[in-house]
Amino acid sequence: MIEAELKARVQSPEAVMRALDERAAARVEVYKDTYYDDLEGALEKAGQELRVRTVHGVDDTRTVLTYKGAVVDEESGSKPEHETRVEDAEAVHAMLRGLGYVPVIAFEKRCRNYDLDELGRRMLATLVRVPEIDGTFLELETLADEDDLAAALSDVRSVLAELGIVEADLTRELYTDAVASHRGG
């Protein structure tokens, strides 16, 4: 499946949060993300990502291993995504290192997640703050297959517009790049 996702810099975080709170209950979570690559940077060169994410929520902590393929829609940056929950985070980190992958960057995201049913689709809206980056971001995503990607992205754009997000707010900036830049790397 493809993660049909758009990301925006939010000009009025409080207004967007109120609009989302009217649509669904929020889940406040902290993500601890570690991105891996080989020593030559082959994944980055191919536009791929390999990530271990530990999510700390109010009621639980869970870890997921995610692989994202290369971009299939240049305008949005949408990518195929494969993700699975893992039982033991430290074991997965050890396995990846054992396979020759090295941690490239690790950082924290403070998230407010909303599960939405919009336009006949399950969507996830996430208000994001990354302590090392200025501003608040909104990610809105839904899963689609390749034949449905354009329609899915159109639906995502429609919901973003309802939340007060305009086209000029959209960004393809990656958190990994912004954090690395902030750190001087």
PyMOL commands that set and color helices and strands:
alter all, ss='L'
color gray80, all
select helices_A, chain A and resi 13-23+42-45+89-98+146-162+167-169+175-182
alter helices_A, ss='H'
color red, helices_A
select strands_A, chain A and resi 2-9+26-37+49-57+61-68+79-86+102-118+121-129+137-144+170-171
alter strands_A, ss='S'
color yellow, strands_A
deselect
rebuild
show_as cartoon
